[in-house]
Amino acid sequence: MSRKSRLLVVEDEEPIRVGLEDLFVFHGFEVETAADGPTGLAKALTGTFDLILLDLMLPGLDGFTLCDRVRAQDRSQPIIMLTARTADADIIQGLRLGADDYVAKPFSVTELVLRVQAVLRRSGALEEDLALIRLGDLEVDTRNLTGRRGSEEIPFTRREAAILSYLAAHGGRPVSREELLTKVWGYARNAGLETRTVDIHIAKLRRKIEIDPGDPRRLVTVRGVGYRLHTEDP
């Protein structure tokens, strides 16, 4: 019998926390919960969960800080934020700190389950991707989630490495946001999911791989199509 995926739900509102626990147990997950930030952080740092569902508004320690501390220890831990804070600045902040995606409250339980399943499907998929990507004077090791430019070491998350690998493997052609959501995030094509996750992750990558993120030369936008990665010098 295959091992059940382990899910940590960090949510202070008891009806939502209990409902999520019941939902994911029904779908075959092993679920553990935490009702506040410090307890959630202690459990998350054990490194024993396949994915963390993380509310942003938590007592004792907010979700932003919790996400940041988890990322400091483990850049590959899958994290999905649950947030009632739909302002762009809050969503961007959470994704910049390393969350893989976000789901806004109130959410469809069907959509949430699909997103969790999709992130888990892709969490171990780098074996199929390019292990080493050279972008001028920057060398990115997608297996170890590190980049190096001279003496500078640059950390990457698993999601960032997967995006680079996918773009690099497709010959410099433009790749649409929908294709990235399908192939990198694992969402079903035409699922109708509204998400700014791709654009925010692209912005994060530019800050790491571009000499001037405001004038990108490596990871460029193809207007009306998507994104193209130039591995050769422009």
PELIN-V205944 format. One record per run of one state. SS is the DSSP state (hx for helix, st for strand, lp for the rest). FROM is the first residue (numbers start at 1). LEN is the number of residues. If there is no record, write none. Layout:
SS;FROM;LEN + SS;FROM;LEN
This chain:
lp;1;5 + st;6;5 + lp;11;3 + hx;14;13 + lp;27;3 + st;30;5 + lp;35;2 + hx;37;8 + lp;45;6 + st;51;5 + lp;56;7 + hx;63;11 + lp;74;5 + st;79;5 + lp;84;4 + hx;88;9 + lp;97;4 + st;101;4 + lp;105;4 + hx;109;14 + lp;123;2 + hx;125;4 + lp;129;3 + st;132;4 + lp;136;2 + st;138;4 + lp;142;4 + st;146;4 + lp;150;2 + st;152;4 + lp;156;2 + hx;158;11 + lp;169;6 + st;175;1 + lp;176;1 + hx;177;7 + lp;184;13 + hx;197;13 + lp;210;3 + hx;213;3 + lp;216;3 + st;219;4 + lp;223;3 + st;226;4 + lp;230;5
